[in-house]
Amino acid sequence: MPAHVAEQLAPASPAPVYGFFETYLGRGIVADSMSSFEAQGRRAAELSLRVLEGEKAETIPVPPPPSEPMVDWPQLRKRGLSAPLGGPRPLRREAFTQNGNLATSRR
């Protein structure tokens, strides 16, 4: 869905809304394992360099898009949800955002 749809959907939804692109942060979604366009561009550049250095494109495995767990802290609080800070995959500080920007506090 386009990011602007998240802005319309999130306030109308009784349940938290999740998204898979970093550009959805600050538009009403709560969290997800997200892919950034910057990380995808970096990965494409790495693959392109390998081809320019003479490696055959058909022999290069294409990895899945990079993704990181990210949480929009204000949306999490608004929905009365808690962040999964412990467990097998605890979130790093960088996972918490304040409307798309790195949060200064988890509380």
GIQUI-V343323 format. One line per field, one symbol per residue. ss: DSSP state (A for helix, B for strand, O for the rest). psi: psi as a letter, one per 30 degrees, with the letter a starting at -180 (. if undefined). burial: 1 if it has 24 or more other C-alpha atoms within 12 Angstrom, else 0. A space follows every 50 residues. Layout:
# GIQUI-V343323
ss->???
psi->???
burial->???
This chain:
# GIQUI-V343323
ss->OOAAAAAAAAAAOOOOOOOOBAAAOOOOOOBBBBBOAAAAAAAAAAAAAA AAOOOOAAAOOOOOOOOBBBBBAAAAAAOOOOOOOOOOOOOOAAABBBOO BBOOOOO
psi->klefeeeeeeffkflkkllgkfffkggflelljlkkeeeeeeeeeeeeee efgfkkeffjkjllkklkkkkjeeeeeefgllkifaafikkleffkljhf lkkfkf.
burial->00000110010000011111111111111111111100000000000000 00000000000000000111111111000000100000000000111111 0000000
